[in-house]
Amino acid sequence: MNPTRFHWQGLEQVAAHILSRAGVREKDARMVAESLVHADLRGIESHGLSRLPIYVQRIEAGLIELSLPPEPVTRQGATSLIDGKNQLGAVVGMAALEEAMELARQNGIGFVGVRHSNHFGSCSYYAEKAIAAGMILLVLSNAPSAMAPTGGIQPFFGTNPIAIGIPAGEEPAYLLDMATSVAARGKIALAAKTGTTIPQDWAIDADGLPTHDPHKALLGSLLPIGGAKGYGLSMFIDILCGLLTGAAAGASVKSLYDNWHDPQNIGHVFLCIDVQRFLPVDAFLQKMDEYIREIKKVPRAAHVAEILIPGEIEQRKMAAHKQDGIPLTQTVVEDLNKLCSGYGIDLAQAVYRV
């Protein structure tokens, strides 16, 4: 069976069943599955179901804590520090998001730091949840070493993503989700897995030379966005998510893939703002709509058909994938089939049918 398109809800069910049979609590399994399929719906394959096999491998190896829920270590005023207890990253991320939104309802703003977490998927998953609640969210996370400081050739910082979600009314919400590297490491890992090349400005090899070869890139270093500016932003995120929270930082953050002894101890930061503390929500949404429409009316270059706002391309992909099915690469399909076979699940139930 080599299907190319799958129904998104079917994929969520398959992924949730796999995780449940691997020992994840049913509620958590459904949420982690939703977070992975969310990335595939938005066309971010590097953070989608391609990550499910390594999640399951780490669960099976006893490297993920499945029984202890994340919990606040301290909570003072509008701030909170959460111990993720080495749970699946998306479980920790949702606990932190809920804590940040509750603090924002109480105080107008909620600042939540997280330690002892794992890879938590696409940041946009959490930003989208906050947008739906009518709140503004900033999400930061550090990550395993993949990017050298400007001038260096040995990785020290992670791709250290940042996402910002801001609700709008009739217009698409603002949803910026980006790595501080030119490309996410997951995209290079996916290129290596599928046998494709990468743009030369994505990474350098172990000798510090630009490369099209994803395998050499994985042995070398990713490049930061905007040169030293991206390096500085990545360092800032690492300080907040790692040093401030008590999580690992820099080269101490453990790899998701080649570390079979220690927890990752990733750190996150969730900053949530309750819009209605500043303006009535309806008034803010109207202002956002007017603002976005003004941006879209800006005179365009000759070759540009339309001005888009951050997140709009992914939002359109999501709508298309919900209607026409999610395309998965043959490699991802094969990996999912192996997981399904091991846990007695039929992937065919998720195949998209017109």
C-alpha positions in Angstrom: 0.0 0.0 0.0 1.6 3.2 -1.1 -1.1 6.0 -0.7 0.0 9.6 -0.9 -2.9 11.3 0.8 -4.5 10.7 4.1 -7.5 12.1 6.0 -6.4 14.3 8.8 -8.8 12.9 11.4 -7.9 9.4 10.4 -4.2 10.2 10.9 -5.0 11.6 14.3 -6.8 8.4 15.3 -4.0 6.2 14.0 -1.3 8.2 15.8 -3.4 8.3 19.0 -3.9 4.5 18.9 -0.1 4.0 18.4 0.8 6.2 21.3 -1.9 4.7 23.6 -0.6 1.2 22.9 2.9 2.4 23.6 1.7 3.3 27.1 0.6 7.0 26.8 -2.6 7.9 28.6 -5.5 8.2 26.2 -6.1 11.9 26.7 -2.4 12.7 26.2 -2.1 10.4 23.2 -5.0 12.2 21.5 -3.4 15.6 22.2 0.1 14.6 21.0 -1.4 13.1 17.9 -3.3 16.3 17.2 -0.2 18.4 17.6 1.7 16.2 15.1 -1.1 16.2 12.5 -1.5 20.0 13.0 2.1 20.4 11.6 1.3 18.2 8.6 -1.9 20.1 7.9 0.1 23.3 7.8 2.6 21.8 5.5 5.4 21.7 8.1 6.3 18.1 7.5 9.5 18.3 9.5 7.4 18.6 12.7 4.6 16.3 11.8 4.1 12.6 11.8 7.7 12.1 10.6 8.5 12.6 14.3 6.1 9.9 15.6 8.6 7.0 15.2 11.3 8.7 17.4 8.7 9.6 20.0 7.7 6.0 20.2 11.3 4.7 20.2 12.1 7.0 23.2 8.9 5.8 25.0 9.9 2.2 24.4 13.4 2.9 25.6 12.1 4.3 28.9 13.4 7.8 28.2 10.0 9.5 28.5 8.0 9.7 31.8 4.3 8.8 31.1 2.8 8.7 34.5 3.7 12.0 36.2 1.9 15.1 35.0 3.7 18.4 34.6 3.2 20.7 37.6 4.0 24.2 38.8 7.1 24.5 41.0 6.4 28.1 41.8 3.5 30.5 41.1 3.8 34.1 42.0 1.7 36.9 40.6 1.7 36.7 36.9 4.6 34.2 36.7 4.9 30.5 37.0 7.6 27.9 36.6 6.5 24.4 35.5 8.4 21.2 35.9 7.6 19.1 32.8 8.6 15.9 34.7 10.2 14.6 31.4 6.7 14.0 29.9 6.1 14.1 26.2 6.8 17.6 25.0 3.4 18.4 23.7 1.8 17.3 27.0 4.2 19.7 28.8 3.5 22.4 26.3 -0.2 22.3 26.7 0.1 22.4 30.5 2.2 25.5 30.2 -0.2 27.1 27.7 -3.1 26.5 30.0 -1.2 27.9 32.9 -0.2 31.0 30.9 -3.7 31.7 29.7 -5.1 31.3 33.3 -2.5 33.7 34.7 -3.4 36.1 31.9 -7.1 36.0 32.8 -6.2 36.7 36.4 -3.5 39.3 35.8 -3.7 40.5 32.2 -0.5 38.8 31.4 0.9 35.3 32.1 4.6 34.4 31.9 5.4 30.7 32.3 8.8 29.1 32.2 9.2 25.4 31.7 12.1 22.9 32.4 12.5 19.2 32.1 10.5 19.0 28.8 11.1 17.2 25.5 10.6 18.1 21.8 7.1 19.7 21.8 6.3 19.8 18.1 5.4 23.0 16.2 5.1 26.2 18.2 2.1 27.2 16.0 0.0 24.5 17.7 0.0 26.4 20.9 -0.3 29.8 19.2 -3.4 28.6 17.4 -5.0 27.5 20.6 -4.4 31.0 22.2 -5.7 32.7 19.1 -8.9 30.7 19.4 -9.2 31.9 23.0 -8.9 35.5 21.9 -5.5 35.9 23.4 -2.0 36.9 22.2 0.8 34.4 22.7 4.5 34.4 22.4 6.1 30.9 22.5 9.9 30.3 22.8 11.8 27.1 23.1 15.5 26.0 23.1 16.6 22.9 21.3 19.6 20.5 20.9 22.8 22.0 19.4 22.5 22.5 15.7 23.8 26.0 14.9 27.2 27.5 15.6 27.6 31.1 16.8 28.5 33.5 14.1 32.2 32.8 13.2 32.2 29.3 14.6 31.9 26.0 12.9 30.8 23.7 15.8 27.1 23.7 16.8 26.3 25.2 20.1 22.7 26.7 19.9 19.6 24.9 18.8 17.3 26.2 16.1 15.5 27.8 19.0 12.1 28.5 17.5 9.8 31.5 18.2 6.1 31.8 17.5 3.7 34.7 18.0 -0.1 34.4 17.6 -2.4 37.4 17.4 -6.2 37.0 16.7 -8.0 38.9 14.0 -11.7 39.1 13.1 -12.7 38.4 9.5 -9.1 38.5 8.3 -6.6 35.6 8.9 -5.0 35.7 12.3 -1.3 36.8 12.5 0.7 33.6 13.2 4.4 33.8 12.9 6.2 30.5 13.5 9.9 30.4 12.7 13.3 28.9 13.7 16.2 31.2 14.3 18.1 29.2 11.8 17.6 29.7 8.0 15.9 26.3 8.0 14.7 24.0 10.8 17.0 21.0 11.4 14.0 18.8 10.9 13.8 19.9 7.3 17.4 18.9 6.7 16.8 15.6 8.5 13.8 15.0 6.3 15.8 15.8 3.2 18.5 13.3 4.3 15.8 10.7 4.9 14.2 11.3 1.5 17.4 11.6 -0.5 16.9 15.2 -1.6 19.4 18.1 -1.6 19.1 21.4 0.3 19.7 25.0 -0.6 23.3 26.0 -0.1 22.5 28.8 2.3 20.9 26.5 4.9 24.0 25.0 6.4 27.8 24.5 6.5 29.7 21.2 6.7 32.1 20.2 9.4 34.8 22.3 7.8 32.7 25.4 7.7 31.9 25.2 4.0 28.4 25.7 2.4 26.8 22.4 1.3 23.9 21.1 -0.7 24.3 17.7 1.0 21.9 17.2 4.0 24.1 14.4 5.4 27.1 16.8 5.5 24.9 19.5 6.9 23.8 17.3 9.8 27.4 16.7 10.6 28.2 20.4 10.4 26.1 23.4 11.5 22.9 25.2 10.5 23.2 28.9 9.6 21.3 31.5 11.5 18.8 33.8 9.9 20.3 37.2 9.1 23.8 36.2 10.2 24.7 37.6 13.6 21.2 38.9 14.2 19.8 35.3 14.1 22.7 34.2 16.4 21.8 36.9 18.9 18.1 36.0 18.8 18.9 32.3 19.3 21.1 33.2 22.3 18.4 35.3 23.9 15.9 32.4 23.5 18.4 30.0 25.0 19.0 32.3 28.0 15.2 32.6 28.8 14.3 29.0 28.1 17.4 27.4 29.5 19.2 29.5 32.1 16.2 31.3 33.5 14.0 28.2 33.9 16.7 25.8 35.1 16.5 23.7 32.0 19.5 22.7 29.9 21.1 25.3 27.7 23.5 25.5 24.8 25.4 22.3 24.1 23.9 20.7 27.3 20.4 20.2 25.6 20.2 16.5 24.7 19.4 15.3 21.2 16.1 13.7 20.4 17.8 11.2 18.0 21.3 10.2 19.0 20.9 10.3 22.8 19.7 7.1 24.4 20.8 7.7 28.0 19.5 11.0 29.2 16.3 13.1 29.2 16.4 16.1 26.8 15.6 18.7 29.5 14.4 21.2 27.0 13.1 24.6 28.3 10.2 26.7 27.0 8.7 30.1 27.7 5.0 31.0 27.2 4.0 34.6 27.4 0.2 35.2 27.1 -1.6 38.5 27.0 -5.3 39.0 27.7 -6.4 41.4 25.0 -9.5 42.6 26.9 -7.3 44.2 29.6 -6.3 46.8 26.9 -9.3 47.0 24.6 -12.7 45.2 24.2 -11.9 42.1 22.2 -14.3 43.0 19.4 -12.7 46.4 19.0 -9.2 44.9 18.9 -10.3 42.3 16.3 -11.8 45.1 14.2 -8.5 47.1 14.4 -6.6 44.0 13.4 -8.8 43.5 10.3 -8.4 47.1 9.3 -4.7 47.0 9.8 -4.3 43.8 7.8 -6.4 45.2 4.9 -4.1 48.3 4.8 -1.1 46.0 4.5 -2.6 44.0 1.7 -3.4 47.3 -0.2 0.3 48.3 -0.3 1.5 48.6 -3.9 3.0 45.3 -5.1 6.1 44.5 -7.1 5.4 43.5 -10.7 5.8 39.8 -10.1 3.7 39.6 -6.9 0.1 38.6 -7.1 -0.8 39.2 -3.5 0.6 40.4 -0.2 0.2 37.8 2.5 0.6 38.1 6.3 2.6 35.6 8.5 0.8 32.3 8.8 -1.6 32.9 5.9 0.1 30.5 3.5 0.0 27.7 6.2 -3.6 28.5 6.9 -4.5 28.0 3.3 -2.6 24.8 3.2 -4.5 23.6 6.2 -7.8 24.3 4.6 -6.7 22.5 1.4 -5.3 19.5 3.3 -8.5 19.2 5.3 -10.5 19.2 2.1 -8.2 17.1 -0.2 -6.2 15.0 2.2 -2.7 15.4 3.6 0.1 14.2 1.3 2.8 12.2 3.1 6.1 11.2 1.6 6.7 7.5 0.9 9.4 7.4 3.6 6.9 8.7 6.3 4.3 6.3 5.0 6.7 3.4 5.4 7.7 4.4 8.9 4.0 4.7 9.9 3.3 1.3 8.4 6.0 -0.2 10.5 4.6 1.4 13.7 1.1 0.3 12.8 2.3 -3.3 12.1 4.0 -3.4 15.5 1.0 -2.3 17.4 -1.7 -4.1 15.4 -3.2 -1.0 13.7 -4.3 -0.6 10.1 -3.0 2.6 8.5 -5.4 2.0 5.6 -8.3 3.4 7.7 -6.7 6.8 7.4 -6.3 6.8 3.6 -8.1 9.7 2.0 -11.1 8.8 -0.1 -13.0 11.2 -2.3 
